[in-house]
């Protein structure tokens, strides 16, 4: 699948906003800690990815009812769904000047059988975008950081009307962000997450 930048301006994929608040002290401290052991930007990106994937539980897997959406909150509270974890990873990568986009898939929902929009990121290395999914591994999910072929949590099944959205967004999609911001808890969020973009 060909990935399409929402804007040709690469600086947009380094910008901070309300959700990807990479100037926040919590984001900066976490980035500095991860960068300390990294030999180059690739090693840093991999470390940031593995940190978000492994050290911040996906709230559905852990049973945490809290809803986070701002990167600094995800890192501080150490919880979030796929979208929140994508915001945190984007903030950590952008904090170290690695262009990072938000991207989405439409998948069948684990609970209830309908579709839901799933969030992930794409990083830019060597003049190309590479999608990464830091939602967190579990039984049946083995996502890994890779620039040599995607190692995502899920591959959409066209027969089930699942799909990859090709657009690379510089900011969180408004319908996703609205659902996250409005939900008082994860059970409510599960009922209000968008089913399509």
C-alpha positions as CSV (number, residue, x, y, z in Angstrom):
1,X,0.0,0.0,0.0
2,X,1.3,3.5,-0.9
3,X,1.2,5.8,2.1
4,X,0.1,9.4,1.4
5,X,1.2,12.4,3.3
6,X,-1.7,14.6,4.3
7,X,0.6,17.6,3.8
8,X,3.9,17.7,1.8
9,X,5.4,19.8,4.6
10,X,7.6,17.4,6.6
11,X,7.8,19.9,9.4
12,X,4.2,19.3,10.2
13,X,5.2,15.7,11.2
14,X,7.6,17.2,13.8
15,X,5.1,19.7,15.3
16,X,3.6,19.7,18.8
17,X,-0.1,20.0,19.5
18,X,-2.4,19.4,22.4
19,X,-2.3,15.6,22.1
20,X,1.3,15.2,20.9
21,X,2.7,17.6,23.5
22,X,6.4,16.7,23.1
23,X,7.5,19.9,24.9
24,X,6.0,18.7,28.1
25,X,8.6,17.9,30.8
26,X,7.4,14.2,31.2
27,X,7.9,13.6,27.5
28,X,11.2,15.4,27.5
29,X,12.5,13.4,30.5
30,X,11.4,10.1,29.0
31,X,12.9,11.0,25.7
32,X,16.2,11.9,27.4
33,X,16.3,8.7,29.3
34,X,15.7,6.6,26.2
35,X,18.2,8.6,24.1
36,X,20.9,8.1,26.7
37,X,21.5,4.5,25.6
38,X,20.9,5.0,21.9
39,X,23.7,5.2,19.5
40,X,21.7,6.8,16.6
41,X,18.2,7.9,15.7
42,X,17.3,4.4,14.5
43,X,18.3,2.9,17.9
44,X,16.4,5.7,19.7
45,X,13.3,5.1,17.6
46,X,13.4,1.4,18.3
47,X,13.9,2.0,22.1
48,X,11.0,4.5,22.1
49,X,8.8,2.1,20.3
50,X,9.6,-0.8,22.6
51,X,9.1,1.4,25.7
52,X,5.6,2.5,24.6
53,X,4.7,-1.1,23.4
54,X,6.0,-2.9,26.5
55,X,6.1,-0.5,29.5
56,X,2.7,1.2,28.9
57,X,-0.1,-1.4,29.1
58,X,-3.0,-1.2,26.7
59,X,-5.8,-0.3,29.0
60,X,-8.2,-3.0,27.5
61,X,-5.5,-5.7,28.1
62,X,-4.9,-4.5,31.7
63,X,-8.5,-3.7,32.6
64,X,-7.6,0.0,33.4
65,X,-10.8,2.1,33.0
66,X,-9.0,5.4,32.7
67,X,-9.0,7.2,29.3
68,X,-5.8,9.0,28.2
69,X,-5.2,10.9,25.0
70,X,-2.5,13.4,25.7
71,X,1.0,12.0,25.2
72,X,2.3,13.3,28.6
73,X,-0.7,11.8,30.4
74,X,-0.1,8.4,28.7
75,X,3.5,8.4,29.8
76,X,2.8,9.7,33.3
77,X,-0.2,7.4,34.0
78,X,1.2,4.5,32.0
79,X,-2.0,3.5,30.4
80,X,-3.9,4.0,27.1
81,X,-5.6,2.4,24.2
82,X,-3.9,2.2,20.8
83,X,-4.6,5.8,19.9
84,X,-3.2,7.2,23.1
85,X,-0.1,5.0,22.8
86,X,0.3,6.2,19.2
87,X,0.2,9.8,20.5
88,X,2.8,9.0,23.1
89,X,5.1,7.3,20.6
90,X,4.7,10.2,18.2
91,X,5.6,12.7,20.9
92,X,8.7,10.7,21.9
93,X,9.9,10.4,18.3
94,X,9.2,14.0,17.4
95,X,11.0,15.1,20.6
96,X,14.1,13.7,18.9
97,X,13.4,15.2,15.5
98,X,12.1,12.0,13.9
99,X,9.2,12.8,11.5
100,X,6.2,10.8,12.8
101,X,2.7,10.5,11.3
102,X,-0.5,9.1,12.8
103,X,-2.2,6.5,10.7
104,X,-5.2,4.3,11.0
105,X,-6.8,0.9,10.2
106,X,-10.4,-0.1,10.2
107,X,-10.7,-3.5,12.0
108,X,-13.3,-5.7,13.5
109,X,-13.8,-4.9,17.2
110,X,-12.7,-7.5,19.7
111,X,-15.9,-7.0,21.6
112,X,-19.2,-6.7,19.8
113,X,-18.3,-7.7,16.3
114,X,-18.6,-4.2,14.6
115,X,-15.8,-2.3,13.2
116,X,-13.5,0.2,15.0
117,X,-10.7,2.5,14.0
118,X,-7.3,1.4,15.2
119,X,-4.4,3.8,15.6
120,X,-0.7,3.4,14.8
121,X,2.2,5.6,13.6
122,X,4.5,5.8,10.7
123,X,8.2,7.0,11.1
124,X,10.3,8.5,8.3
125,X,13.7,7.0,7.8
126,X,15.9,7.0,4.6
127,X,13.3,9.0,2.7
128,X,10.4,6.6,3.3
129,X,7.6,6.1,5.7
130,X,7.4,2.9,7.8
131,X,4.3,2.0,9.8
132,X,4.7,0.8,13.4
133,X,2.1,-0.4,15.9
134,X,2.9,0.0,19.6
135,X,-0.5,-1.1,21.0
136,X,1.2,-3.8,23.0
137,X,1.6,-7.5,22.3
138,X,-0.7,-10.2,23.7
139,X,-1.7,-13.7,22.7
140,X,-2.0,-13.6,18.9
141,X,-0.3,-10.2,18.6
142,X,3.4,-9.9,17.9
143,X,4.1,-6.4,16.6
144,X,7.8,-5.4,16.3
145,X,9.7,-2.3,15.2
146,X,10.8,-2.8,11.6
147,X,12.0,-0.7,8.7
148,X,12.3,-3.9,6.6
149,X,8.7,-5.0,6.1
150,X,5.8,-4.2,8.4
151,X,5.4,-6.2,11.7
152,X,2.1,-4.7,12.7
153,X,-0.4,-6.0,15.3
154,X,-3.0,-6.8,12.6
155,X,-3.2,-7.2,8.8
156,X,-6.7,-6.1,7.7
157,X,-8.9,-8.8,6.2
158,X,-10.7,-7.4,3.2
159,X,-13.3,-10.1,3.3
160,X,-14.4,-8.7,6.7
161,X,-14.4,-5.1,5.3
162,X,-11.2,-4.3,7.2
163,X,-8.8,-1.8,5.6
164,X,-5.7,0.3,5.9
165,X,-6.2,4.0,5.6
166,X,-3.3,5.3,3.4
167,X,-3.3,8.8,4.7
168,X,-0.5,9.9,7.1
169,X,-1.9,12.5,9.4
170,X,0.2,15.2,11.1
171,X,-2.3,15.5,13.9
172,X,-4.8,13.1,15.5
173,X,-7.9,12.6,13.3
174,X,-10.6,14.8,14.7
175,X,-13.2,12.0,15.1
176,X,-10.7,9.9,17.1
177,X,-9.6,12.8,19.3
178,X,-13.2,13.9,20.0
179,X,-14.1,10.3,21.1
180,X,-11.1,10.1,23.4
181,X,-11.6,13.5,25.0
182,X,-15.4,13.0,25.6
183,X,-15.2,9.6,27.2
184,X,-15.3,9.5,31.0
185,X,-14.0,6.0,31.1
186,X,-12.9,3.1,28.8
187,X,-16.3,1.2,28.8
188,X,-17.9,4.4,27.5
189,X,-15.1,4.9,25.0
190,X,-15.6,1.4,23.7
191,X,-19.2,2.4,22.7
192,X,-18.2,5.7,21.1
193,X,-15.0,5.0,19.2
194,X,-15.4,5.8,15.5
195,X,-16.2,2.8,13.2
196,X,-14.7,4.5,10.2
197,X,-12.8,7.7,9.2
